């Protein structure tokens, strides 16, 4: 079976885990959509953004250390290319040209499956050519846009992609996402499959064994966006510092969607709170996670979470709000804690509970990331069955 796996670069962290196991079973051609804005998103580090080229190989574009870290995941695939979209806007003449060049490249393989790992405005350019495919799979990460992130740039691609004639199959990474999709898109009766999101191992490979690493701080990481509940986190911290005056909180990630963080409170607790408002390089992020006592995810809404799976990859517990698919993956007071959303007081209570008598260490002992590859292999079995159905 020949599969073309087309993804947006923002989801490379989860995609490489799937690529790593799927490549063992099919002829896998990987295409990664890349824009000037996305050149330093997730796990990528770009050496130089190419000009006047649509398809480039990883070794042509990645920094040496990034290429070496991703090479084990890409080795064994039939091919891996980045699809270069030079224009910053989501839809332009260059988008159509890149889509045409990509189509010419794809059709030579005569693939059995074209699998989109989500989609955006730039993916619309591919619609002109999809009539030739009998089997199109689409992974839906967020059936409903997060708070503060809804716009025509999100809804327009959905209108087009869901309207593709022919046989489509939808993939989800949680039961919650599947249910949410079914509630909001009742007319979409096509085949639906849930792949159970499992721990990510990529960043863990960048650090040494953590058996003797000192846990130093509480960590929030990821993009700083309205739905992430950072305002609730900051409101909760005074109560935490009142009981644990030497505790440290690090907030690491780049501000998006014009999100405004409470800098006055951060200044008030400048000895306890560190804000890293920037793209965090892989090695730095890996060390931040490795040295964290626990990760906090105070989200106002969610589907599933790559942050959660990255934390579990480090055997690090997570305190999260009881929203989205978090209850599917967090067993209360086993591998983490669940608290109500939009409730700084309960959030503070949860963090203090984890800190008292180093209870976070007990939670960490209940996380077993060593079975991650087995879990991803199971996902591959489910995916192959969906491809063939």
C-alpha positions as CSV (number, residue, x, y, z in Angstrom):
1,X,0.0,0.0,0.0
2,X,1.3,3.5,-0.9
3,X,0.3,6.3,1.4
4,X,1.0,10.1,1.0
5,X,0.9,11.7,4.4
6,X,0.4,15.5,4.2
7,X,0.7,17.6,7.3
8,X,1.0,21.1,8.6
9,X,4.2,21.7,10.3
10,X,2.5,22.8,13.6
11,X,1.6,19.1,14.1
12,X,4.9,17.6,13.4
13,X,5.4,16.6,17.1
14,X,2.6,14.1,16.9
15,X,3.1,13.2,13.3
16,X,6.7,12.0,13.7
17,X,5.5,9.4,16.2
18,X,3.0,8.1,13.8
19,X,5.5,8.2,10.9
20,X,7.9,6.2,13.0
21,X,5.6,3.2,13.1
22,X,3.5,3.6,10.0
23,X,6.6,3.5,7.7
24,X,7.2,-0.1,8.7
25,X,3.9,-1.2,7.1
26,X,3.4,1.0,4.0
27,X,5.3,2.8,1.3
28,X,5.1,6.2,3.1
29,X,5.7,9.5,1.3
30,X,5.7,12.4,3.8
31,X,4.9,16.0,2.8
32,X,5.3,18.8,5.4
33,X,3.7,22.1,4.7
34,X,6.1,24.9,5.7
35,X,5.6,28.7,5.7
36,X,7.8,31.6,6.8
37,X,5.8,31.9,10.0
38,X,6.1,28.2,10.7
39,X,9.8,27.7,10.2
40,X,10.5,27.5,14.0
41,X,7.3,25.9,15.2
42,X,7.2,22.8,17.3
43,X,10.2,20.6,16.9
44,X,11.7,22.2,13.7
45,X,14.8,24.3,13.5
46,X,15.3,25.8,10.0
47,X,18.7,26.7,8.8
48,X,17.6,28.9,5.9
49,X,14.2,29.3,4.3
50,X,14.5,28.3,0.6
51,X,13.7,30.5,-2.3
52,X,12.1,29.5,-5.6
53,X,11.7,25.9,-4.7
54,X,8.5,24.1,-3.8
55,X,9.8,20.7,-2.6
56,X,12.9,20.4,-0.5
57,X,14.4,17.5,1.5
58,X,15.0,17.7,5.2
59,X,18.8,17.8,4.8
60,X,18.5,20.8,2.5
61,X,16.6,23.0,5.0
62,X,17.1,21.8,8.6
63,X,19.9,22.8,11.0
64,X,22.4,20.0,11.3
65,X,21.4,19.1,14.9
66,X,17.7,19.2,14.0
67,X,18.2,16.9,11.0
68,X,20.2,14.5,13.0
69,X,17.5,14.3,15.7
70,X,14.7,13.8,13.1
71,X,16.7,11.4,10.9
72,X,15.8,8.2,12.8
73,X,12.1,9.0,12.3
74,X,12.4,9.7,8.6
75,X,14.8,6.8,7.8
76,X,12.7,4.0,6.3
77,X,10.1,6.2,4.6
78,X,9.8,6.2,0.9
79,X,10.4,10.0,0.8
80,X,10.2,13.1,3.0
81,X,9.8,16.6,1.6
82,X,8.9,20.0,2.8
83,X,6.3,21.9,0.7
84,X,7.4,25.5,0.7
85,X,4.8,28.2,0.8
86,X,6.8,31.5,0.6
87,X,3.8,33.9,0.9
88,X,2.8,34.8,4.4
89,X,-1.0,34.9,3.6
90,X,-2.9,31.7,3.6
91,X,-4.1,31.8,0.1
92,X,-2.3,33.4,-2.9
93,X,-1.1,32.7,-6.4
94,X,2.0,31.1,-4.9
95,X,-0.3,28.7,-2.9
96,X,-1.9,27.5,-6.1
97,X,1.5,27.1,-7.7
98,X,2.9,25.1,-4.8
99,X,-0.3,22.9,-4.8
100,X,0.2,22.2,-8.5
101,X,3.8,21.3,-8.1
102,X,2.9,19.1,-5.2
103,X,0.2,17.4,-7.2
104,X,2.6,16.6,-10.0
105,X,4.9,15.0,-7.5
106,X,2.2,13.0,-5.8
107,X,0.6,11.6,-8.9
108,X,3.7,9.7,-10.0
109,X,3.3,7.4,-7.0
110,X,-0.4,6.6,-7.7
111,X,-1.0,6.4,-4.0
112,X,-3.8,4.3,-2.5
113,X,-4.4,6.8,0.3
114,X,-3.9,10.5,0.6
115,X,-3.9,11.3,4.4
116,X,-4.2,14.9,5.5
117,X,-2.9,15.5,9.1
118,X,-5.3,18.4,9.6
119,X,-5.5,21.2,7.0
120,X,-5.7,25.0,6.6
121,X,-6.1,27.7,4.0
122,X,-3.1,26.6,2.0
123,X,-4.5,23.1,1.7
124,X,-7.4,24.4,-0.3
125,X,-5.1,24.5,-3.3
126,X,-5.0,20.7,-3.3
127,X,-8.8,20.5,-3.7
128,X,-8.6,20.9,-7.5
129,X,-6.8,17.5,-7.7
130,X,-8.5,15.4,-5.1
131,X,-11.1,14.0,-7.5
132,X,-8.5,11.5,-8.7
133,X,-8.3,9.9,-5.2
134,X,-10.8,7.3,-4.1
135,X,-9.5,7.3,-0.5
136,X,-8.9,10.6,1.3
137,X,-8.3,10.5,5.1
138,X,-8.5,13.6,7.1
139,X,-7.3,13.9,10.7
140,X,-9.4,16.4,12.7
141,X,-7.5,17.9,15.7
142,X,-9.9,20.6,16.8
143,X,-13.5,20.0,15.5
144,X,-14.5,23.3,17.1
145,X,-12.0,26.2,17.3
146,X,-10.6,27.1,20.6
147,X,-11.7,30.2,22.5
148,X,-10.3,33.3,20.9
149,X,-9.1,31.4,17.8
150,X,-12.2,31.2,15.6
151,X,-12.1,33.1,12.2
152,X,-13.0,32.7,8.6
153,X,-9.5,31.4,8.1
154,X,-10.6,28.4,10.1
155,X,-14.1,27.9,8.9
156,X,-13.5,28.4,5.1
157,X,-11.1,25.4,4.8
158,X,-13.5,23.2,6.7
159,X,-16.3,24.2,4.3
160,X,-14.2,23.2,1.3
161,X,-12.6,20.1,2.8
162,X,-15.8,18.6,4.2
163,X,-17.5,19.2,0.9
164,X,-15.0,17.0,-1.1
165,X,-17.1,14.5,-3.1
166,X,-16.2,10.9,-2.9
167,X,-15.1,8.6,-0.1
168,X,-13.6,10.3,2.9
169,X,-12.5,9.0,6.3
170,X,-12.1,11.0,9.4
171,X,-9.5,10.4,12.1
172,X,-9.4,11.7,15.7
173,X,-7.0,11.5,18.6
174,X,-9.6,11.3,21.3
175,X,-13.2,10.1,21.9
176,X,-14.0,13.7,22.9
177,X,-12.9,15.1,19.5
178,X,-14.9,12.5,17.7
179,X,-18.0,13.2,19.7
180,X,-17.5,17.0,19.3
181,X,-17.2,16.5,15.5
182,X,-20.4,14.4,15.4
183,X,-22.3,17.0,17.3
184,X,-21.3,19.9,15.1
185,X,-21.2,18.2,11.7
186,X,-24.2,15.9,11.8
187,X,-24.3,15.7,7.9
188,X,-20.8,14.1,7.8
189,X,-21.7,10.4,7.9
190,X,-18.4,9.1,6.7
191,X,-16.2,6.5,8.4
192,X,-14.7,7.8,11.7
193,X,-11.7,6.3,13.6
194,X,-10.2,7.2,16.9
195,X,-6.4,6.8,17.4
196,X,-5.5,7.0,21.0
197,X,-3.0,9.7,21.5
198,X,0.1,8.3,23.3
199,X,3.3,9.7,24.9
200,X,5.8,11.6,22.6
201,X,9.4,10.5,22.8
202,X,11.2,13.0,20.5
203,X,12.2,15.6,23.1
204,X,13.1,13.0,25.7
205,X,15.8,11.7,23.4
206,X,17.5,15.1,23.7
207,X,18.4,14.8,27.4
208,X,20.3,12.4,29.5
209,X,18.7,10.0,31.9
210,X,16.8,11.9,34.5
211,X,17.4,9.6,37.4
212,X,19.5,12.2,39.2
213,X,18.1,15.4,37.8
214,X,16.9,17.8,40.4
215,X,13.3,18.9,40.0
216,X,13.3,22.7,40.3
217,X,10.0,24.3,39.1
218,X,6.4,24.2,38.0
219,X,6.1,24.6,34.2
220,X,3.6,25.9,31.8
221,X,4.8,25.5,28.2
222,X,3.2,26.0,24.7
223,X,1.8,28.9,22.8
224,X,0.4,31.6,25.0
225,X,-3.2,31.9,23.7
226,X,-6.5,33.0,25.3
227,X,-7.9,29.5,25.7
228,X,-4.8,28.3,27.6
229,X,-6.1,29.8,30.9
230,X,-2.8,31.6,31.8
231,X,-4.8,34.3,33.5
232,X,-6.3,31.7,35.9
233,X,-2.8,30.3,36.5
234,X,-1.4,33.7,37.5
235,X,-4.4,34.3,39.8
236,X,-3.8,31.0,41.4
237,X,-0.1,31.5,42.1
238,X,-0.3,33.9,45.1
239,X,-2.0,31.2,47.1
240,X,0.7,28.7,46.1
241,X,3.5,31.1,47.0
242,X,1.9,31.8,50.3
243,X,2.3,28.1,51.3
244,X,5.5,27.5,49.3
245,X,7.3,30.9,49.2
246,X,10.4,29.5,47.4
247,X,8.4,27.8,44.7
248,X,9.2,28.7,41.1
249,X,6.9,28.9,38.1
250,X,8.2,29.1,34.5
251,X,5.9,30.1,31.7
252,X,7.6,29.2,28.4
253,X,6.1,29.9,25.0
254,X,5.4,32.5,22.3
255,X,2.4,34.9,22.6
256,X,-0.2,34.4,19.8
257,X,-3.5,36.0,18.8
258,X,-2.7,39.3,20.5
259,X,-2.9,37.6,23.9
260,X,-2.1,40.0,26.8
261,X,-0.5,38.5,29.9
262,X,-0.7,40.1,33.4
263,X,2.8,41.5,33.5
264,X,2.1,43.5,36.7
265,X,1.5,40.3,38.7
266,X,4.7,38.8,37.2
267,X,6.6,41.8,38.3
268,X,5.1,41.5,41.8
269,X,6.4,38.0,42.0
270,X,9.6,38.5,39.9
271,X,11.6,36.2,42.3
272,X,9.1,33.4,41.7
273,X,7.8,33.7,38.2
274,X,9.8,33.6,35.0
275,X,8.2,34.4,31.6
276,X,10.0,33.2,28.5
277,X,7.9,34.8,25.8
278,X,9.7,33.3,22.8
279,X,10.1,30.3,20.6
280,X,11.8,27.7,22.9
281,X,14.5,25.6,21.2
282,X,14.1,21.9,21.5
283,X,17.1,21.3,23.8
284,X,16.0,24.1,26.1
285,X,12.4,22.9,26.2
286,X,13.5,19.4,26.9
287,X,15.6,20.5,29.9
288,X,12.8,22.7,31.2
289,X,10.4,19.7,31.1
290,X,12.9,17.3,32.6
291,X,13.6,19.6,35.6
292,X,9.9,20.3,36.2
293,X,8.0,18.9,39.2
294,X,4.8,18.9,37.2
295,X,3.3,20.5,34.2
296,X,0.2,22.7,34.6
297,X,-2.5,23.0,31.9
298,X,-5.2,25.4,33.2
299,X,-7.0,25.4,29.8
300,X,-10.5,26.9,29.4
301,X,-11.3,24.4,26.7
302,X,-9.4,21.7,24.9
303,X,-9.7,18.7,22.6
304,X,-6.6,16.6,23.2
305,X,-3.2,17.9,24.2
306,X,0.3,17.5,22.8
307,X,1.6,19.2,25.9
308,X,0.2,16.4,28.0
309,X,1.7,13.7,25.8
310,X,5.1,15.4,25.8
311,X,5.0,15.6,29.6
312,X,4.1,11.9,29.9
313,X,7.0,11.2,27.5
314,X,9.2,12.5,30.3
315,X,7.3,10.7,33.0
316,X,6.2,14.1,34.3
317,X,2.7,14.4,35.9
318,X,0.2,17.0,34.8
319,X,-2.3,19.1,36.6
320,X,-5.0,20.0,34.1
321,X,-8.5,21.4,34.0
322,X,-11.3,18.9,33.6
323,X,-12.1,19.8,30.0
324,X,-11.8,18.2,26.6
325,X,-10.0,14.9,26.5
326,X,-7.9,15.4,29.6
327,X,-10.1,13.0,31.6
328,X,-9.4,10.3,29.0
329,X,-5.7,10.4,29.7
330,X,-5.4,11.7,33.3
331,X,-6.4,9.3,36.0
332,X,-7.2,11.4,39.0
333,X,-4.5,11.3,41.7
334,X,-2.8,8.5,39.7
335,X,-0.8,10.1,36.9
336,X,-2.0,13.6,37.5
337,X,-4.7,15.8,38.9
338,X,-7.9,17.3,37.4
339,X,-9.4,20.6,38.6
340,X,-12.4,22.6,37.4
341,X,-11.8,25.1,34.6
342,X,-11.9,28.9,35.3
343,X,-11.3,28.3,39.0
344,X,-8.0,29.8,40.2
345,X,-8.8,28.7,43.8
346,X,-9.2,25.0,42.9
347,X,-6.2,25.2,40.6
348,X,-4.1,26.5,43.5
349,X,-5.4,23.8,45.8
350,X,-4.4,21.2,43.2
351,X,-0.8,22.5,42.8
352,X,-0.4,22.8,46.6
353,X,-1.6,19.2,47.0
354,X,1.0,18.0,44.5
355,X,3.7,20.0,46.2
356,X,3.0,18.8,49.8
357,X,5.4,16.1,50.8
358,X,6.6,16.0,47.2
359,X,3.4,14.2,46.2
360,X,4.2,14.9,42.5
361,X,6.9,12.2,42.8
362,X,4.3,9.6,43.6
363,X,2.3,10.7,40.6
364,X,5.4,10.5,38.4
365,X,6.0,6.9,39.4
366,X,2.6,6.0,38.0
367,X,3.5,7.2,34.5
368,X,5.0,4.6,32.2
369,X,6.3,6.1,29.0
370,X,8.3,3.0,28.1
371,X,5.3,1.4,26.4
372,X,4.9,4.5,24.1
373,X,6.1,2.7,21.0
374,X,3.7,-0.3,21.7
375,X,0.8,2.2,22.0
376,X,1.8,3.9,18.7
377,X,2.1,0.4,17.0
378,X,-1.5,-0.2,18.2
379,X,-2.6,3.0,16.6
380,X,-0.9,1.9,13.3
381,X,-3.0,-1.3,13.4
382,X,-6.2,0.8,13.8
383,X,-5.1,3.2,11.0
384,X,-4.2,0.4,8.6
385,X,-7.6,-1.1,9.2
386,X,-9.3,2.3,8.5
387,X,-7.2,2.7,5.3
388,X,-8.4,-0.7,4.0
389,X,-12.1,-0.3,5.0
